[in-house]
Amino acid sequence: YLTMAKMTEMGFTANTLVNMTEEEIDDLMKTLVEIYRMDLLLGERYGIKSAVRAEKKRLQDSLEMQRLELLSEAERKRIQEDQTTFAAAMTSEGTSKELRTNDPLIFPESTSADHAPMNINTCKDGLIIQNHNHGNLCGSGLIGIPEHSSESDERKMDTNKQKRRRSKEAGEDGEDRPREHPFIVTEPGELARGKKNGLDYLFDLYEQCGKFLLEVQRIAKERGEKCPTKVTNQVFRHAKHTGAVYINKPKMRHYVHCYALHCLDSEQSNHLRRIYKERGENVGAWRQACYYPLVAIARENNWDIEGVFNRNDKLKIWYVPT
């Protein structure tokens, strides 16, 4: 107590001590002994250093926890924005189709004999739309649409080409796109029903990637090339080349932390699966919940999550999620 009182009297605060180096703390204790004639026991000296180190670690852990919470919140917002964008796009597409269907210029409301729509194939110059008020044709009823195609058809073809191009690029370069989750939350050993697959199937995809990595390494050794040690774009291309088109980089990177929890703490992973299955939650909510046990595991290992991955035989081939 006297030592701390003297240090406070000298103007040293807890923040000052935390930001000091080991050499500076040694100089401080040397000053206390030589100038202020204080008898510092050996245990007291080590106690001061130990207390400073403990406070530094506590502050670092607190900052790291805040950083991980911010990352988790940002990821949650990104998922919500993706889902909102996807829903808005689907709604917009449905509305545009409805408008085209109800367009009076293309589909006249009148269905009488005088106003019956003409056969498009018999018209060479364009589509003839009859006026609602007159039985005869008028100039305003002519729309210059080509015989075989229209601007809307051309735009639709261009849009489809762009979608296919983006889909191909996304599969190779790893650009994630707003899409519906392809999985549903299932309990361990449960088979999924319907069009979507369960979580056992998802985890099996990671096992398959490990086998594809071994094949890529074998081929590289035969050719005298550098062997990859982790699942890279080269492995995903090899999987696609062998016919495993269901394996792609965006999907595997999106759920890698869920697979990590499955490998590191299968009991906790299975517990989360059962809880979210009972609640009827979608796989996005389950995926978000898998972050928090990993944060606890990282805290127990001095936030060395990369070291945790490298010490696990199944996880060391995967990059740590950010």
C-alpha positions in Angstrom: 0.0 0.0 0.0 2.8 2.4 0.9 4.5 1.6 -2.5 1.3 2.4 -4.4 0.8 5.6 -2.4 4.4 6.7 -3.2 3.9 6.0 -6.9 0.7 8.0 -6.9 2.5 10.8 -5.1 5.1 10.7 -7.9 2.3 11.2 -10.5 1.9 7.7 -11.8 -1.6 6.4 -12.6 -2.9 3.1 -13.7 -3.1 4.2 -17.3 0.5 5.5 -17.2 1.8 2.1 -15.8 -0.2 0.1 -18.4 1.5 2.1 -21.3 5.0 1.7 -19.8 7.5 -0.9 -21.0 9.3 -3.4 -18.8 12.4 -1.3 -18.8 10.5 1.8 -17.8 8.9 -0.1 -14.9 12.4 -1.3 -13.8 13.6 2.3 -13.9 10.6 3.3 -11.7 11.4 0.7 -9.1 15.0 1.6 -9.2 14.1 5.2 -8.5 11.9 4.2 -5.6 14.8 2.3 -4.0 17.7 4.6 -4.7 16.1 8.1 -4.4 13.1 7.6 -2.1 14.9 4.9 0.0 12.0 2.5 -0.1 12.6 -1.2 0.7 11.0 -3.1 -2.1 10.8 -6.8 -1.6 11.5 -9.1 -4.5 7.9 -10.4 -4.5 6.7 -6.8 -4.5 8.7 -6.0 -7.6 7.4 -9.0 -9.5 3.9 -8.3 -8.2 3.9 -4.8 -9.7 5.1 -6.2 -13.1 2.5 -9.0 -12.9 -0.3 -6.6 -12.1 0.6 -4.3 -15.0 0.7 -7.3 -17.4 -2.7 -8.5 -16.2 -4.2 -5.1 -16.7 -2.7 -4.9 -20.2 -4.2 -8.3 -21.1 -7.6 -7.3 -19.7 -7.7 -4.2 -21.8 -6.6 -6.1 -24.9 -9.2 -8.7 -24.3 -11.9 -6.1 -23.9 -10.8 -4.3 -27.2 -10.7 -7.6 -29.1 -14.2 -8.5 -27.8 -15.5 -5.1 -29.0 -13.9 -5.7 -32.4 -15.5 -9.1 -32.7 -18.9 -7.8 -31.7 -18.6 -5.1 -34.3 -17.7 -7.7 -36.9 -20.6 -9.8 -35.9 -23.0 -6.9 -36.0 -21.7 -5.9 -39.4 -22.1 -9.4 -40.7 -25.7 -9.5 -39.3 -26.5 -6.2 -41.1 -25.0 -7.4 -44.3 -27.2 -10.6 -44.2 -30.3 -8.5 -43.6 -29.4 -6.1 -46.4 -28.8 -9.1 -48.8 -32.2 -10.6 -47.9 -33.9 -7.2 -48.3 -32.3 -6.6 -51.7 -33.3 -10.1 -52.8 -36.9 -9.7 -51.7 -37.1 -6.2 -53.3 -35.7 -7.7 -56.6 -38.2 -10.5 -56.6 -41.1 -8.1 -55.8 -39.9 -5.7 -58.6 -39.7 -8.5 -61.1 -43.2 -9.7 -60.2 -44.7 -6.2 -60.5 -43.1 -5.6 -63.9 -44.5 -8.9 -65.2 -48.0 -8.0 -63.9 -47.7 -4.5 -65.6 -46.7 -6.1 -68.9 -49.6 -8.5 -68.6 -52.2 -5.8 -67.9 -50.8 -3.3 -70.5 -53.8 -2.2 -72.6 -51.6 -1.5 -75.6 -50.6 -5.2 -75.9 -53.7 -6.9 -74.5 -56.9 -4.8 -75.2 -59.6 -4.9 -72.6 -62.3 -5.3 -75.2 -62.9 -8.9 -76.3 -65.8 -8.3 -78.8 -65.6 -9.3 -82.4 -64.9 -5.7 -83.5 -62.1 -5.4 -81.0 -60.6 -8.8 -81.1 -56.7 -8.9 -81.1 -55.3 -9.7 -84.4 -52.8 -12.5 -85.1 -49.3 -11.2 -84.8 -48.0 -13.6 -87.4 -50.2 -12.2 -90.1 -48.9 -8.7 -89.6 -45.7 -7.9 -91.4 -45.1 -4.3 -90.5 -46.0 -4.3 -86.8 -48.6 -5.1 -84.2 -51.9 -3.4 -85.0 -53.8 -2.3 -81.9 -57.4 -1.3 -82.4 -58.9 1.8 -81.0 -61.5 1.3 -78.3 -63.8 4.1 -79.7 -63.7 3.3 -83.4 -63.9 0.0 -85.3 -61.6 1.2 -88.1 -57.8 1.4 -87.8 -56.2 4.7 -87.1 -52.6 5.9 -87.2 -52.3 6.1 -83.5 -53.1 2.4 -83.3 -49.9 1.3 -85.0 -46.8 0.4 -83.0 -43.6 -0.2 -84.8 -42.5 -3.5 -83.5 -40.3 -5.8 -85.7 -41.8 -9.1 -86.9 -39.5 -11.5 -85.1 -38.3 -9.7 -82.0 -38.8 -6.5 -80.0 -36.7 -4.2 -77.8 -38.1 -5.9 -74.7 -37.0 -9.3 -76.0 -33.5 -8.0 -76.8 -33.3 -6.4 -73.3 -34.4 -9.7 -71.8 -31.8 -11.6 -73.7 -29.1 -9.2 -72.7 -30.2 -9.4 -69.0 -30.1 -13.2 -69.1 -26.6 -13.1 -70.6 -25.4 -10.8 -67.9 -26.9 -13.0 -65.2 -25.2 -16.0 -66.6 -21.9 -14.1 -66.9 -22.2 -12.8 -63.3 -23.1 -16.3 -62.1 -20.0 -17.7 -63.8 -17.7 -15.0 -62.4 -19.2 -15.4 -59.0 -18.4 -19.1 -59.0 -14.7 -18.5 -59.9 -13.9 -15.3 -58.1 -15.9 -15.8 -55.0 -18.2 -12.8 -55.2 -21.2 -13.5 -52.9 -24.6 -12.5 -54.3 -27.9 -12.0 -52.5 -29.6 -15.4 -52.6 -31.8 -17.7 -50.6 -30.0 -20.0 -48.2 -29.7 -23.4 -49.8 -29.8 -25.3 -46.5 -32.2 -25.8 -43.7 -31.5 -26.4 -40.0 -31.5 -30.1 -39.2 -30.5 -32.1 -36.1 -27.5 -34.4 -36.2 -28.3 -37.5 -38.3 -31.6 -36.0 -39.6 -32.3 -36.2 -43.3 -33.7 -33.0 -44.9 -37.0 -33.1 -46.8 -37.8 -31.1 -49.8 -35.5 -29.3 -52.2 -33.0 -28.0 -49.6 -30.2 -30.0 -47.9 -29.5 -30.4 -44.2 -26.5 -29.4 -42.2 -24.9 -32.9 -42.2 -24.8 -32.5 -46.0 -23.1 -29.1 -45.6 -20.4 -30.4 -43.3 -19.8 -33.3 -45.7 -19.0 -30.8 -48.4 -16.0 -29.6 -46.3 -14.8 -33.2 -46.0 -15.0 -33.5 -49.8 -13.0 -30.3 -50.2 -10.3 -31.9 -48.1 -10.2 -34.9 -50.5 -10.1 -32.6 -53.5 -7.1 -30.8 -51.9 -5.2 -34.1 -51.6 -5.9 -34.7 -55.3 -4.6 -31.3 -56.2 -1.5 -31.8 -54.1 -0.8 -35.2 -55.7 -1.2 -33.7 -59.2 1.1 -30.8 -58.3 3.8 -33.2 -57.0 3.6 -35.2 -60.2 4.1 -32.0 -62.3 6.8 -30.7 -60.0 4.7 -27.7 -59.1 4.1 -25.9 -55.8 1.5 -27.8 -53.6 -1.2 -25.7 -52.0 -1.6 -26.4 -48.2 -5.0 -24.8 -47.9 -8.3 -24.9 -49.9 -7.7 -22.3 -52.6 -9.3 -21.3 -55.9 -7.2 -24.0 -57.5 -9.0 -26.6 -55.4 -12.5 -25.2 -56.2 -11.6 -25.2 -59.9 -10.5 -28.9 -59.7 -13.7 -29.8 -57.9 -15.8 -28.1 -60.7 -13.7 -29.8 -63.4 -14.4 -33.2 -61.8 -18.1 -32.6 -61.8 -18.6 -31.4 -58.2 -20.3 -28.2 -59.4 -22.2 -28.0 -56.1 -19.0 -27.0 -54.3 -18.0 -23.3 -54.8 -16.0 -20.8 -52.9 -18.7 -18.4 -51.7 -20.7 -21.2 -50.2 -17.8 -22.8 -48.4 -16.4 -19.5 -47.1 -19.8 -18.4 -46.0 -20.3 -21.3 -43.5 -16.6 -22.1 -42.6 -17.0 -20.8 -39.0 -20.0 -23.2 -38.6 -17.9 -26.1 -39.7 -15.1 -24.9 -37.3 -17.5 -25.0 -34.4 -18.6 -28.5 -35.5 -14.9 -29.7 -35.5 -13.9 -27.9 -32.2 -16.9 -28.4 -30.1 -19.4 -30.9 -31.6 -21.5 -31.0 -28.5 -22.1 -27.2 -28.6 -22.7 -27.3 -32.3 -25.3 -30.1 -32.0 -26.9 -28.2 -29.2 -27.3 -25.1 -31.4 -28.7 -27.2 -34.2 -31.4 -28.7 -31.9 -32.4 -25.3 -30.4 -32.7 -23.6 -33.8 -34.6 -26.6 -35.3 -37.1 -26.4 -32.4 -37.6 -22.7 -32.9 -38.1 -23.1 -36.6 -35.3 -20.6 -37.4 -33.7 -20.4 -40.8 -30.1 -21.3 -41.5 -29.1 -17.7 -41.5 -30.0 -17.2 -37.8 -28.2 -20.5 -37.0 -25.1 -19.4 -38.9 -25.0 -16.1 -37.0 -25.3 -18.0 -33.6 -22.3 -20.1 -34.4 -20.0 -17.0 -34.1 -20.4 -16.6 -30.4 -19.0 -20.0 -29.2 -16.0 -19.4 -31.5 -15.4 -16.1 -29.9 -15.4 -17.8 -26.5 -12.9 -20.4 -27.8 -10.7 -17.6 -29.2 -10.7 -15.9 -25.8 -9.6 -19.0 -24.1 -6.7 -19.3 -26.5 -5.5 -15.7 -26.1 -7.4 -14.7 -29.3 -5.1 -16.9 -31.4 -7.9 -18.3 -33.5 -5.5 -19.0 -36.4 -3.4 -21.2 -34.0 -6.6 -23.0 -33.0 -7.3 -23.7 -36.7 -3.8 -24.9 -37.4 -3.8 -27.3 -34.4 -6.9 -29.1 -35.8 -6.4 -31.6 -38.5 -9.6 -30.8 -40.3 -9.5 -27.0 -39.9 -5.8 -26.4 -40.8 -6.6 -26.5 -44.5 -9.1 -23.7 -44.2 -8.4 -19.9 -44.0 -9.6 -18.3 -40.8 -12.9 -16.4 -41.3 -12.8 -12.7 -40.9 
